[in-house]
Amino acid sequence: MRKKLIDYKIFVPSLIIMIGISIPFALYEAESLELLNAIFDSIVNNFSWGYLWYGVILVVAGLYLSFSKYGQVVLGDPKEKPRFTLFEYASILIAMGVGSTIMRTGMLQWTSVANDPPAGVEAGSAEALLWGNAYSMFLWGFQVFAIFVMIAPAMGYILHVRKRPLMRISEACRVLFGDKFTDGLGGRMLDVLFLISILAGASVTLGLGAPIITQNLSHLFGIDVNFTLTITVTIIWVLLFSLSAYLGIERGIKRLSTWNMYIAGFFAVFILIGGPGVFILNYFSDSVSFLLSNYLNMSLNTDSVHQGEASHIQSNTVFWFAYSATWAMLHSVFAAKISRGRTIKEMILTYLLAPTLISWIATGVLGGLGVHRYLSGDLSVLNLVKENDRMAAIPDILSTLPFGEVAIVIFMVVALIFLTTTLDSTTYTVAAYTSTRDMSKYEPPKLLRIIIAAIITGFALVLMRIGGLAPLEVISGLMGLPVMIIQFILIYAAKRMIDEDCAWSHNIR
């Protein structure tokens, strides 16, 4: 790899810091978890309100940018056609935005709430079941996707309108902090923070995503889930997302994302026809109704007048928003890269609406199947998730369908493709971020994409083997705090750049 293809000034420090963080966590996993969880619990107790308002404010900011004069600004030449059709564009954003996590939360998230419902609700009751699925939908609602997309206007503007060669957070801050900060230590620190948060998040995703596949394989073939199986699945998965990242957006990421939409749609229809379709449709309607009726409650409630430990909804919402903030920079940089030819309004609203719609449908179908099996007495789902590895409940639920083994295989295929598209988008974006090529004109070097994939895989496998993955997950959540500040800075930077250029008067269709 030629030296000029990568910026070692931000890449090497990021790797050194990642190694420095990971080694003590791996060596002292239990102690690290205890300390980090204590820190996180303190944040939940003292700053829950801040995280909740943060999500709401970002949705308001997104709607403001979309429906004001800024929304009509085109990211690129106004005469230029968008790079992708709307279906392709939405499919890529869905694959990146929800990934395989929707397969896990859609199937099992309702159980966490049903077993630990809000204050005043009886565990396992009908009301708790409604809270469970509605909350699972809420997790994939407007706040989370606003968190993912609201850095993108600034990043898209510097890349496609101002044609700045480097696709970096520091570059988007130039309009506010000047050349000395951007080209100096301050800008470098921002870029290192981006890389650390993404490398940590990607390693956690790779490590925690593998059980979605291994538990289903274990059920199908009657084999134990051990490190050999995990590493085999991981290596196959890595080869897939490395190949996709190597092929690039057009031939790799776009094709996988669009194919997966069709496969996932077929799987949903299969469950409705082969499973309790009428119940699922009724329960989906009830869940959406319950969600919309309680949306403000879920968005802002801190249970301040209820004594005792925080319920699952209260503590998990804070963690979910914090963890989502860690991924915000990656999602926004990637969204900016693929949004050439789109208006700011199209970019924001597509990210707010398309993944939300798909997530709610997935939650309604997968969650509805699990709830029906619980209510009918076919499967004691709420006890299963307490007694065993939670992921083991997924194949147990799917196997109750006609052609249960086929259902498990299709589930694994959809999950595997979602995992692949999430991580190939990650490796592509990190390669674009660290490259010294002009990203307004070129794609990131293919060799660099493979090297990034190898580094992420190496971290994940080592941490899975020797411990340290769980502490790194908590660290990923804690890193959301500085990212929240950066988000608001970059929203203002986008407005400032557009106003300076009066882009709302001439860079429009």
C-alpha positions as CSV (number, residue, x, y, z in Angstrom):
1,M,0.0,0.0,0.0
2,R,1.4,3.3,-1.0
3,K,1.9,5.7,1.9
4,K,0.0,8.5,0.2
5,L,-3.2,6.5,0.1
6,I,-3.7,6.6,3.8
7,D,-3.4,9.4,6.5
8,Y,-1.2,7.7,9.1
9,K,-1.5,10.8,11.4
10,I,-5.1,9.8,12.3
11,F,-5.0,6.1,11.5
12,V,-2.1,5.0,13.6
13,P,-3.1,6.9,16.8
14,S,-6.6,5.4,16.5
15,L,-5.2,1.9,16.4
16,I,-2.8,2.5,19.3
17,I,-5.6,3.9,21.5
18,M,-7.9,1.0,20.5
19,I,-5.2,-1.6,21.5
20,G,-4.5,0.4,24.7
21,I,-8.2,0.3,25.6
22,S,-8.8,-3.3,24.7
23,I,-5.9,-5.0,26.5
24,P,-6.8,-4.0,30.1
25,F,-10.4,-4.8,29.4
26,A,-9.5,-8.2,28.1
27,L,-7.2,-8.9,31.1
28,Y,-9.6,-7.6,33.7
29,E,-13.0,-8.1,32.1
30,A,-15.0,-8.6,35.3
31,E,-13.4,-5.6,37.0
32,S,-13.7,-3.4,33.9
33,L,-17.4,-4.3,33.5
34,E,-18.1,-3.5,37.1
35,L,-16.4,-0.1,36.8
36,L,-17.9,0.8,33.4
37,N,-21.4,-0.3,34.4
38,A,-21.2,1.8,37.6
39,I,-20.2,4.8,35.4
40,F,-23.1,4.1,33.0
41,D,-25.6,3.6,35.8
42,S,-24.6,7.0,37.2
43,I,-25.2,8.5,33.8
44,V,-28.6,6.8,33.6
45,N,-29.5,8.1,37.1
46,N,-28.3,11.7,36.6
47,F,-28.6,12.4,32.8
48,S,-31.6,10.3,31.5
49,W,-33.5,13.5,30.8
50,G,-30.6,14.8,28.7
51,Y,-30.5,11.7,26.4
52,L,-34.2,11.7,26.0
53,W,-34.4,15.4,25.0
54,Y,-31.4,15.0,22.7
55,G,-33.4,12.5,20.6
56,V,-36.4,14.8,20.4
57,I,-34.3,17.9,19.6
58,L,-32.6,16.1,16.7
59,V,-36.0,15.1,15.2
60,V,-37.1,18.7,15.4
61,A,-33.8,19.9,13.8
62,G,-34.2,17.3,11.0
63,L,-37.7,18.5,10.3
64,Y,-36.6,22.1,10.3
65,L,-33.7,21.5,7.8
66,S,-36.1,19.4,5.6
67,F,-39.0,21.8,5.4
68,S,-37.2,25.2,5.5
69,K,-35.2,26.7,2.6
70,Y,-32.3,24.5,3.4
71,G,-34.1,21.3,2.5
72,Q,-34.3,22.2,-1.2
73,V,-30.4,22.5,-1.5
74,V,-29.1,19.8,-3.8
75,L,-26.0,17.9,-2.7
76,G,-24.1,18.3,-5.9
77,D,-24.9,19.7,-9.3
78,P,-28.6,20.5,-9.5
79,K,-28.7,19.3,-13.1
80,E,-27.2,15.9,-12.0
81,K,-29.4,12.9,-11.6
82,P,-29.2,11.1,-8.2
83,R,-26.7,8.3,-8.1
84,F,-29.3,5.7,-7.2
85,T,-33.0,5.1,-7.7
86,L,-35.1,5.9,-4.7
87,F,-35.6,2.1,-4.0
88,E,-31.9,1.4,-4.3
89,Y,-31.1,4.5,-2.1
90,A,-33.7,3.5,0.5
91,S,-32.5,-0.1,0.5
92,I,-28.9,0.9,1.2
93,L,-29.9,3.2,4.0
94,I,-32.1,0.5,5.5
95,A,-29.4,-2.1,5.4
96,M,-26.9,0.3,6.9
97,G,-29.4,1.8,9.4
98,V,-31.0,-1.3,10.9
99,G,-28.6,-4.2,10.0
100,S,-29.0,-7.5,11.6
101,T,-29.9,-6.0,14.9
102,I,-33.5,-5.7,13.8
103,M,-33.6,-9.5,13.5
104,R,-32.6,-9.8,17.1
105,T,-34.7,-7.0,18.6
106,G,-37.7,-7.7,16.4
107,M,-37.9,-11.3,17.6
108,L,-36.9,-10.9,21.3
109,Q,-37.0,-7.3,22.5
110,W,-40.6,-7.6,23.6
111,T,-39.6,-10.3,26.1
112,S,-37.3,-7.9,28.0
113,V,-40.1,-5.4,28.5
114,A,-42.7,-8.1,29.3
115,N,-40.4,-9.5,32.0
116,D,-39.5,-6.0,33.3
117,P,-42.4,-3.7,32.4
118,P,-42.9,0.0,33.4
119,A,-44.0,0.8,36.9
120,G,-47.5,-0.3,37.6
121,V,-47.7,-2.9,34.9
122,E,-47.7,-6.6,35.8
123,A,-45.0,-8.7,34.2
124,G,-46.2,-11.1,31.6
125,S,-49.7,-9.4,31.4
126,A,-51.5,-8.5,28.2
127,E,-50.5,-4.8,28.8
128,A,-46.9,-5.8,29.3
129,L,-47.0,-7.6,26.0
130,L,-48.3,-4.5,24.2
131,W,-45.6,-2.4,25.9
132,G,-43.0,-4.9,24.7
133,N,-43.7,-4.8,21.0
134,A,-44.5,-1.1,21.0
135,Y,-41.3,-0.3,22.7
136,S,-39.4,-2.5,20.3
137,M,-40.9,-0.4,17.5
138,F,-40.0,2.8,19.4
139,L,-36.3,1.8,19.5
140,W,-36.4,1.9,15.7
141,G,-38.3,5.2,15.5
142,F,-37.6,8.7,14.4
143,Q,-35.2,9.6,17.2
144,V,-32.7,6.9,16.4
145,F,-32.7,7.6,12.7
146,A,-32.4,11.4,13.4
147,I,-29.4,10.5,15.5
148,F,-27.9,8.6,12.5
149,V,-28.5,11.2,9.8
150,M,-28.1,14.7,11.3
151,I,-24.4,15.0,10.7
152,A,-24.9,14.1,7.0
153,P,-26.0,17.5,5.7
154,A,-22.7,19.0,6.7
155,M,-20.7,16.1,5.4
156,G,-22.7,15.9,2.1
157,Y,-22.3,19.6,1.6
158,I,-18.5,19.7,1.9
159,L,-18.2,16.7,-0.3
160,H,-20.6,17.3,-3.1
161,V,-21.1,21.1,-3.1
162,R,-17.9,22.6,-1.8
163,K,-15.9,19.6,-3.3
164,R,-13.5,19.4,-0.4
165,P,-11.1,16.5,-1.0
166,L,-11.2,15.0,2.5
167,M,-14.5,13.5,3.8
168,R,-13.9,14.2,7.5
169,I,-15.6,15.6,10.5
170,S,-12.7,18.1,11.0
171,E,-13.2,19.4,7.4
172,A,-16.9,20.1,8.1
173,C,-15.9,22.1,11.2
174,R,-13.6,24.4,9.2
175,V,-16.3,27.0,8.6
176,L,-16.7,27.4,12.4
177,F,-13.2,26.9,13.8
178,G,-10.9,28.0,11.0
179,D,-7.9,26.6,9.2
180,K,-5.6,26.5,12.2
181,F,-7.9,24.3,14.2
182,T,-8.9,22.1,11.3
183,D,-5.4,21.5,10.0
184,G,-3.9,21.2,13.5
185,L,-4.2,19.1,16.6
186,G,-7.9,19.9,17.2
187,G,-9.0,18.6,13.8
188,R,-6.8,15.5,14.2
189,M,-8.4,14.8,17.6
190,L,-11.9,15.0,16.1
191,D,-10.9,12.5,13.3
192,V,-9.2,10.1,15.8
193,L,-12.4,10.2,17.9
194,F,-14.4,9.2,14.8
195,L,-12.1,6.3,14.0
196,I,-12.0,5.0,17.6
197,S,-15.8,5.1,17.9
198,I,-16.3,3.3,14.6
199,L,-13.6,0.6,15.1
200,A,-14.9,-0.1,18.6
201,G,-18.5,-0.2,17.4
202,A,-17.7,-2.4,14.4
203,S,-15.8,-4.9,16.5
204,V,-18.7,-5.1,19.0
205,T,-21.1,-5.6,16.1
206,L,-19.0,-8.4,14.6
207,G,-18.6,-10.1,18.0
208,L,-22.3,-9.8,19.1
209,G,-23.7,-10.5,15.6
210,A,-22.1,-14.0,15.3
211,P,-24.5,-15.6,17.8
212,I,-27.4,-14.7,15.6
213,I,-26.0,-17.2,13.1
214,T,-24.3,-19.7,15.5
215,Q,-27.3,-20.4,17.6
216,N,-29.4,-21.2,14.6
217,L,-26.7,-23.5,13.2
218,S,-26.6,-25.2,16.6
219,H,-30.3,-25.8,16.5
220,L,-30.3,-27.1,12.9
221,F,-27.4,-29.5,13.2
222,G,-27.4,-30.3,17.0
223,I,-23.9,-29.0,17.6
224,D,-22.5,-27.0,20.5
225,V,-21.9,-23.3,20.2
226,N,-18.1,-23.1,20.8
227,F,-15.3,-20.8,19.7
228,T,-14.5,-23.0,16.7
229,L,-18.0,-22.6,15.3
230,T,-17.9,-18.9,16.1
231,I,-14.6,-18.3,14.4
232,T,-15.7,-20.4,11.4
233,V,-18.9,-18.3,11.0
234,T,-17.0,-15.1,11.5
235,I,-14.4,-15.9,8.9
236,I,-17.0,-16.8,6.3
237,W,-18.9,-13.6,7.2
238,V,-15.7,-11.6,7.0
239,L,-14.9,-13.0,3.5
240,L,-18.4,-11.9,2.4
241,F,-18.2,-8.3,3.7
242,S,-14.6,-7.9,2.6
243,L,-15.6,-9.0,-1.0
244,S,-18.6,-6.6,-0.9
245,A,-16.5,-3.7,0.4
246,Y,-13.8,-4.5,-2.3
247,L,-16.4,-4.5,-5.1
248,G,-17.7,-1.1,-3.8
249,I,-21.1,0.5,-3.6
250,E,-22.4,-0.2,-7.1
251,R,-21.4,-3.8,-7.5
252,G,-21.3,-4.9,-3.8
253,I,-23.3,-2.9,-1.2
254,K,-26.1,-1.8,-3.5
255,R,-26.8,-5.3,-4.9
256,L,-26.7,-7.0,-1.5
257,S,-29.0,-4.4,0.0
258,T,-31.6,-4.6,-2.8
259,W,-31.5,-8.4,-2.9
260,N,-32.1,-8.5,0.9
261,M,-35.2,-6.4,0.6
262,Y,-36.7,-9.0,-1.6
263,I,-35.6,-11.9,0.5
264,A,-36.8,-10.2,3.7
265,G,-40.2,-9.4,2.1
266,F,-40.5,-13.1,1.0
267,F,-39.7,-14.2,4.6
268,A,-42.3,-11.9,6.1
269,V,-45.0,-13.3,3.7
270,F,-43.8,-16.8,4.5
271,I,-44.4,-16.2,8.2
272,L,-47.8,-14.6,7.7
273,I,-49.0,-17.5,5.5
274,G,-47.3,-20.4,7.3
275,G,-47.8,-18.9,10.8
276,P,-50.6,-17.1,12.7
277,G,-51.0,-14.4,10.0
278,V,-54.3,-13.0,11.3
279,F,-53.0,-12.7,14.9
280,I,-49.8,-11.1,13.6
281,L,-51.7,-8.5,11.6
282,N,-54.1,-7.8,14.6
283,Y,-51.2,-7.6,17.0
284,F,-49.3,-5.3,14.6
285,S,-52.2,-2.9,14.5
286,D,-52.5,-3.0,18.3
287,S,-48.8,-2.4,18.7
288,V,-48.8,0.6,16.3
289,S,-51.8,2.0,18.1
290,F,-50.2,1.5,21.5
291,L,-47.0,3.0,20.3
292,L,-48.6,6.1,18.8
293,S,-50.7,6.6,22.0
294,N,-47.6,6.3,24.2
295,Y,-44.9,7.8,21.9
296,L,-44.4,10.9,24.0
297,N,-44.4,8.8,27.2
298,M,-41.6,6.6,25.8
299,S,-39.7,9.6,24.4
300,L,-39.5,11.6,27.6
301,N,-40.6,9.6,30.6
302,T,-38.0,9.1,33.3
303,D,-40.2,7.5,36.0
304,S,-39.1,10.3,38.4
305,V,-42.0,9.8,40.8
306,H,-41.6,6.0,41.0
307,Q,-39.1,4.6,43.5
308,G,-36.8,1.6,43.0
309,E,-34.6,0.5,40.1
310,A,-35.1,1.8,36.6
311,S,-37.3,-0.4,34.5
312,H,-35.9,-2.0,31.3
313,I,-37.5,0.8,29.1
314,Q,-35.9,3.6,31.1
315,S,-32.3,2.2,31.3
316,N,-32.3,0.6,27.8
317,T,-33.6,3.8,26.1
318,V,-30.6,5.8,27.5
319,F,-28.2,3.1,26.4
320,W,-29.8,2.7,23.0
321,F,-29.6,6.5,22.3
322,A,-26.0,6.6,23.6
323,Y,-24.9,3.6,21.5
324,S,-26.7,5.0,18.5
325,A,-24.8,8.3,18.9
326,T,-21.5,6.3,18.7
327,W,-22.6,5.1,15.3
328,A,-24.0,8.5,14.2
329,M,-20.8,9.7,12.6
330,L,-20.4,6.6,10.5
331,H,-24.0,6.5,9.3
332,S,-23.9,10.2,8.4
333,V,-20.6,10.0,6.6
334,F,-21.8,7.0,4.6
335,A,-25.2,8.6,3.9
336,A,-23.4,11.8,2.7
337,K,-21.2,9.7,0.4
338,I,-24.1,8.0,-1.4
339,S,-26.4,11.1,-1.5
340,R,-24.9,12.9,-4.5
341,G,-27.8,14.4,-6.5
342,R,-30.3,14.2,-3.6
343,T,-31.7,17.2,-1.8
344,I,-31.1,17.6,1.9
345,K,-34.8,17.1,2.4
346,E,-34.8,13.8,0.4
347,M,-31.8,12.6,2.4
348,I,-33.1,13.3,5.8
349,L,-36.7,12.2,5.2
350,T,-35.7,9.0,3.5
351,Y,-33.5,8.1,6.5
352,L,-36.3,9.0,8.9
353,L,-39.1,7.2,7.1
354,A,-37.7,4.2,5.1
355,P,-35.8,2.3,7.9
356,T,-38.6,3.2,10.4
357,L,-41.3,1.6,8.2
358,I,-39.3,-1.5,7.6
359,S,-38.3,-1.8,11.2
360,W,-41.9,-1.6,12.4
361,I,-43.0,-4.2,9.9
362,A,-40.2,-6.5,10.9
363,T,-41.0,-6.0,14.6
364,G,-44.7,-6.6,14.0
365,V,-44.1,-9.9,12.1
366,L,-41.2,-11.4,14.2
367,G,-42.5,-10.1,17.5
368,G,-46.0,-11.1,16.7
369,L,-44.9,-14.7,16.0
370,G,-43.1,-15.0,19.3
371,V,-46.0,-13.4,21.3
372,H,-48.5,-15.8,19.6
373,R,-46.4,-18.8,20.6
374,Y,-46.3,-17.5,24.2
375,L,-50.0,-16.8,24.4
376,S,-51.0,-20.1,22.8
377,G,-48.8,-22.1,25.2
378,D,-46.7,-23.6,22.4
379,L,-43.5,-22.1,23.8
380,S,-42.6,-20.6,27.1
381,V,-40.7,-17.7,25.5
382,L,-40.5,-15.5,28.6
383,N,-38.8,-18.4,30.6
384,L,-36.6,-19.4,27.7
385,V,-34.9,-16.0,27.5
386,K,-34.3,-16.1,31.2
387,E,-32.9,-19.6,31.4
388,N,-30.7,-19.8,28.3
389,D,-28.7,-17.7,25.9
390,R,-31.3,-15.3,24.6
391,M,-30.3,-16.0,21.0
392,A,-31.2,-19.6,21.5
393,A,-34.9,-18.7,21.7
394,I,-34.9,-17.5,18.1
395,P,-34.6,-20.9,16.4
396,D,-37.0,-22.3,19.0
397,I,-39.6,-19.8,17.9
398,L,-38.9,-20.3,14.2
399,S,-39.1,-24.1,14.4
400,T,-42.7,-23.9,15.4
401,L,-43.5,-22.8,11.8
402,P,-44.3,-25.3,9.0
403,F,-41.0,-26.1,7.3
404,G,-39.3,-24.7,10.5
405,E,-35.9,-25.7,9.3
406,V,-36.4,-23.7,6.0
407,A,-37.6,-20.7,8.1
408,I,-34.4,-20.9,10.2
409,V,-32.2,-21.0,7.0
410,I,-34.0,-18.0,5.5
411,F,-33.7,-16.1,8.8
412,M,-29.9,-16.8,8.8
413,V,-29.5,-15.7,5.2
414,V,-31.4,-12.4,5.8
415,A,-29.4,-11.8,9.0
416,L,-26.1,-12.7,7.4
417,I,-26.7,-10.3,4.5
418,F,-27.8,-7.5,6.9
419,L,-24.6,-8.1,8.9
420,T,-22.5,-8.1,5.7
421,T,-24.0,-4.8,4.4
422,T,-23.5,-3.1,7.8
423,L,-19.9,-4.0,8.0
424,D,-19.0,-3.6,4.3
425,S,-20.5,-0.1,4.6
426,T,-18.4,0.4,7.7
427,T,-15.1,-0.7,6.1
428,Y,-15.9,1.4,3.0
429,T,-16.6,4.5,5.1
430,V,-13.5,4.1,7.3
431,A,-11.3,3.6,4.2
432,A,-12.9,6.7,2.6
433,Y,-12.3,8.6,5.8
434,T,-8.6,7.7,6.2
435,S,-7.7,7.9,2.5
436,T,-5.8,10.9,1.2
437,R,-7.5,10.6,-2.2
438,D,-10.0,13.2,-3.3
439,M,-13.2,11.7,-2.1
440,S,-15.3,14.2,-4.1
441,K,-14.0,12.5,-7.2
442,Y,-12.8,9.0,-6.4
443,E,-13.6,5.9,-4.4
444,P,-11.5,4.7,-1.4
445,P,-8.6,2.4,-2.4
446,K,-9.7,-1.3,-2.6
447,L,-6.6,-2.5,-0.7
448,L,-7.3,-0.1,2.1
449,R,-10.9,-1.5,2.4
450,I,-9.5,-5.0,2.9
451,I,-6.9,-3.8,5.5
452,I,-9.7,-2.1,7.5
453,A,-11.8,-5.3,7.3
454,A,-8.8,-7.3,8.6
455,I,-8.2,-4.9,11.5
456,I,-11.9,-5.0,12.6
457,T,-12.0,-8.8,12.4
458,G,-8.7,-9.1,14.3
459,F,-10.0,-7.0,17.2
460,A,-13.3,-8.8,17.4
461,L,-11.8,-12.3,17.3
462,V,-9.2,-11.5,19.9
463,L,-11.8,-10.0,22.2
464,M,-14.2,-12.9,21.7
465,R,-11.4,-15.3,22.6
466,I,-9.9,-13.7,25.6
467,G,-12.8,-11.5,26.9
468,G,-13.2,-7.8,26.7
469,L,-16.1,-7.5,24.2
470,A,-18.7,-6.7,26.9
471,P,-16.6,-3.8,28.4
472,L,-16.0,-2.5,24.8
473,E,-19.8,-2.4,24.2
474,V,-20.3,-0.2,27.3
475,I,-17.4,2.0,26.2
476,S,-19.1,2.4,22.8
477,G,-22.2,3.6,24.7
478,L,-20.1,6.0,26.8
479,M,-18.4,7.5,23.7
480,G,-21.8,8.7,22.6
481,L,-21.4,11.7,24.9
482,P,-18.8,13.6,23.0
483,V,-20.5,12.6,19.7
484,M,-23.7,14.3,20.8
485,I,-21.8,17.6,21.1
486,I,-20.2,17.2,17.7
487,Q,-23.6,16.5,16.2
488,F,-25.0,19.9,17.2
489,I,-21.8,21.6,16.1
490,L,-22.1,20.1,12.7
491,I,-25.8,20.9,12.3
492,Y,-24.9,24.5,12.9
493,A,-21.9,24.2,10.5
494,A,-24.2,22.9,7.7
495,K,-26.5,25.9,8.2
496,R,-23.5,28.3,8.3
497,M,-22.0,26.9,5.0
498,I,-25.3,27.0,3.2
499,D,-25.9,30.6,4.3
500,E,-22.4,31.7,3.3
501,D,-22.9,30.3,-0.2
502,C,-26.6,31.3,-0.4
503,A,-27.0,27.8,-1.7
504,W,-30.7,27.9,-1.1
505,S,-31.1,30.4,-3.9
506,H,-29.0,28.8,-6.7
507,N,-28.0,25.2,-5.8
508,I,-31.6,23.9,-6.2
509,R,-33.5,22.1,-8.8
